Amino acid sequence: MKCAELLLLLVASSVCLSAAIAAQQTCPADLDSKCGDDASSGPGDWEGEFFPGIPKIKYEGPTSKNTLAYKWYNAEEVILGKKMKDWMRFSVAFWHTFRGTGGDVFGAPTKFWPWEDGTNSLAMAKRRMRAHFEFMEKLGVDRWCFHDRDIAPDGKTLTETNGNLDEIVEVAKKLQDETNIKPLWGTAQLFMHPRYMHGAATSPEVKVYAYAAAQVKKALEVTHYLGGENYVFWGGREGYQTLLNTDMKRELDHLANFLQAAVDYKKKIGFNGTLLIEPKPQEPTKHQYDWDVATTFSFLQKYGLTGEFKINVECNHATLSGHSCHHELETARINGLLGNIDANTGDPQIGWDTDQFLTDISEATLVMSSVVKNGGLAPGGFNFDAKLRRESTDVEDLFLAHISGMDTLARGLRNVAKLMEDGSLDELVRKRYQSFDSEIGATIEAGKGDFETLEKKVLEWGEPTVPSGRQELAEMLFQSAL
């Protein structure tokens, strides 16, 4: 295609996109505007409900054909000694649900919600927050998660930006008091602004490091003020593109000092929430320092931070690092680090972070098996760090996606209960290791199995007889519960 033709196509596409956005706009970003009462202005539904055609979502059971009902998630039902809502502690992610546009590196936004007016104004942020709380109320979810810059716009200075955030936080606080909905966790967005192109806590520029510290300081204060139960660190740009221009040791030292300063400030302001680190191997950086749970655990151990942080495991990040979500959850659990789960999944044919809603019953059952073994996730929970597909553009799709995700995890919990009641899979595992229930096995597990003693035992026993691992039977027993 010639340059002139390409330019003409781009101009035409831009005009079409602008027309599409204009067609979706309803009222100006002014909450005092009465244009919602004017039929000629379009559906100004913020004067009443934001989701007028959606009822409160209720549990109707597996036989229901109602797509706007829970088939498996029954919040008050007791399973394995806890109500389902206490096992799950579901949360809505503000950024994907209310700031997701459907845009990607190859295409423009596809989602134009009725309440949006195309601006990033404070008035629009307030309206958006109201829509968010109505959504959670109708969904029956009493927790939410946020980035600071997703709920309030940047200003020209840090002071102005903090003022914007304070204004929106007051709106959120009022809505929380009216609904009894609270943050599962808050965090600072330290990856989108150009100042963070080299990282935040690992930036080679000291002024950027200081700015990131000031931003986290404010985000911690806001999370504390709103009653948040946790605070998350996701270092999307805390890594490198090439080691040729990177002093890795210095960057890791800086990151550890940054996290220690966060611990100190958390204690200073009396915030009792859990600090969480969310591992991810790469994207947007080539290599991210908190590659996976094991790498993060090693980092925490080296810098003496293991008692101050837990892990927020995101399932899609697990697969990007070459692991299953179950592996990452178990690695965190057995090391006493499992604090929260970002409930999503990726496409096995795609090598990036697609953030899809988890709908695989098998994976959900494995996830819930770790949660049950962990005794639950509180004060953490399941945050739906998941977004609609680019092609899903109906407001109802927001509800359908969350209903499906919640039902999938609820079904996983029910399956775990069936497996535990049957006991066959647990018994298979027990028998596989039963030789260590012997006297010599107990000696080894107590750390007292010296090589001389073990050599004598080998000479006494002769060649070991190694039993079958019975993997196929284990898979059969697992599948029988699905």
RACORTA-V517602 format. One record per pair of residues at least 12 apart in sequence whose C-alpha atoms are under 8 Angstrom apart, sorted by the first residue. I is the first residue (numbers start at 1). J is the second residue. Records with the same first field share a line. If there is no record, write none. Layout:
I = J / J
This chain:
17 = 108
21 = 112 / 118
24 = 112 / 113 / 114 / 117
25 = 42 / 112 / 114 / 115 / 116 / 117 / 118
26 = 41 / 42 / 43 / 44 / 114 / 115 / 116 / 117
27 = 41 / 42 / 44 / 117
28 = 117
29 = 117 / 119 / 121 / 123 / 124
30 = 123 / 124
31 = 123 / 124 / 127
43 = 114
44 = 114 / 115
45 = 114 / 115
46 = 115 / 127 / 131
49 = 134
50 = 115 / 131 / 134
51 = 134 / 135 / 395
54 = 68 / 138 / 396
55 = 68 / 138
56 = 137 / 138 / 139 / 140
57 = 69 / 70 / 138 / 139 / 140
58 = 70
59 = 71 / 72 / 73 / 74
67 = 400
68 = 399 / 400 / 403
69 = 403
70 = 403 / 407
71 = 407
72 = 407 / 408 / 410 / 411
73 = 406 / 407 / 410 / 411
79 = 414 / 417
80 = 417
84 = 410
86 = 376
87 = 371 / 376 / 377 / 381
88 = 376 / 377 / 381 / 382 / 410
89 = 142 / 143 / 378 / 380 / 381 / 382
90 = 141 / 142 / 143 / 381 / 382 / 383 / 384 / 406
91 = 141 / 142 / 143 / 144 / 145 / 184 / 381 / 382 / 383 / 384
92 = 136 / 141 / 143 / 144 / 145 / 383 / 384 / 385
93 = 144 / 145 / 146 / 383 / 384 / 385 / 386
94 = 132 / 144 / 145 / 146 / 147 / 150 / 151
95 = 146 / 147 / 150
96 = 385 / 386 / 387 / 388
97 = 386 / 387 / 388 / 398
98 = 128 / 132
99 = 150
100 = 387
101 = 390
102 = 388 / 389 / 390 / 391
103 = 390
110 = 390 / 391 / 393
111 = 390 / 393
112 = 393
113 = 395
115 = 127 / 128 / 131
116 = 128
120 = 153
121 = 153
122 = 152 / 153 / 164 / 168
125 = 151 / 152 / 153 / 168
126 = 168 / 171
129 = 151 / 171 / 172
130 = 175
133 = 175
137 = 179
139 = 399 / 403
141 = 181
142 = 180 / 181 / 182
143 = 181 / 182 / 183 / 184
144 = 181 / 182 / 183 / 184 / 185 / 383
145 = 183 / 184 / 185 / 186 / 383
146 = 183 / 185 / 186 / 187
147 = 186 / 187 / 188 / 189
148 = 165 / 186 / 187 / 188 / 189 / 219
149 = 165 / 188 / 189
150 = 189
151 = 165 / 168
152 = 164 / 165 / 168
153 = 165
162 = 218
166 = 222
169 = 222 / 226
172 = 226
173 = 226
182 = 226 / 227 / 228
183 = 223 / 226 / 227 / 228 / 229
184 = 228 / 229 / 230 / 379 / 380 / 381 / 383
185 = 223 / 228 / 229 / 230 / 231 / 232
186 = 219 / 220 / 223 / 228 / 230 / 231 / 232
187 = 216 / 219 / 220 / 223 / 231 / 232 / 233
188 = 215 / 216 / 219 / 233
190 = 212 / 235 / 236 / 237
191 = 235 / 236 / 237
195 = 208
196 = 208 / 237
197 = 237
198 = 237 / 238 / 240
199 = 235 / 236 / 237 / 238 / 239
200 = 212 / 235 / 237 / 238
201 = 213 / 238 / 251 / 254 / 255 / 258
202 = 238 / 239 / 251 / 252 / 254 / 255
203 = 238 / 251
204 = 251
213 = 258
216 = 262
217 = 262 / 265
220 = 266
221 = 269
224 = 271 / 273
228 = 273
229 = 272 / 273 / 274 / 379 / 380
230 = 273 / 274 / 275 / 276 / 379 / 380
231 = 273 / 274 / 275 / 276
232 = 275 / 276 / 277 / 278 / 312
233 = 275 / 276 / 277 / 278
234 = 277 / 278 / 279
235 = 278 / 288 / 290
236 = 280 / 282 / 283 / 284 / 285 / 288
237 = 284 / 285 / 288
238 = 285 / 288 / 289
239 = 285 / 286 / 287 / 288 / 289
240 = 285 / 286 / 287 / 288
241 = 285 / 286 / 287
242 = 286
252 = 289
256 = 303
260 = 305
263 = 275 / 308
273 = 379
274 = 308 / 309 / 310 / 339 / 379
275 = 308 / 309 / 310
276 = 309 / 310 / 311 / 312 / 339 / 340
277 = 296 / 309 / 310 / 311 / 312
278 = 290 / 311 / 312 / 313 / 314
279 = 291 / 292 / 293 / 296 / 311 / 312 / 313 / 314 / 317
280 = 292 / 317 / 318 / 320 / 321
281 = 317 / 320 / 321
282 = 320
283 = 352 / 353
291 = 321
292 = 317 / 318 / 321 / 328
293 = 311 / 313 / 328 / 331 / 332
294 = 331 / 332
309 = 337
310 = 336 / 337 / 338 / 339
311 = 332 / 337 / 338 / 339 / 340
312 = 338 / 339 / 340 / 341 / 342
313 = 325 / 328 / 329 / 338 / 340 / 341 / 342
314 = 341 / 342 / 343 / 344
315 = 341 / 342 / 343 / 344 / 345 / 346
316 = 344 / 345 / 346 / 353 / 354 / 355
317 = 353
319 = 346
320 = 351 / 352 / 353
325 = 367
326 = 363 / 366 / 367 / 370
329 = 367 / 370
330 = 370
333 = 370 / 374
338 = 374 / 377
339 = 377 / 378 / 379 / 380 / 381
340 = 377 / 380 / 381 / 382 / 383
341 = 380 / 381 / 382 / 383
342 = 382 / 383 / 384 / 385
343 = 357 / 358 / 382 / 383 / 384 / 385 / 386
344 = 356 / 357 / 358 / 384 / 385 / 386
345 = 357 / 358
355 = 385 / 386 / 387
356 = 386 / 387 / 388 / 389
357 = 384 / 386 / 387 / 388 / 401 / 402 / 404 / 405
358 = 405 / 408
359 = 404 / 405 / 408
360 = 408
361 = 408 / 409 / 411 / 412 / 482
362 = 412 / 479 / 482
363 = 412
364 = 408 / 409 / 411 / 412 / 413
365 = 409 / 411 / 412 / 413 / 415 / 416 / 482
366 = 412
367 = 412
368 = 409 / 412 / 413 / 416
369 = 413 / 416
384 = 402 / 405
388 = 401
415 = 481 / 482
416 = 481
418 = 481
419 = 478 / 481
424 = 477
425 = 474 / 477 / 478
428 = 474
432 = 469
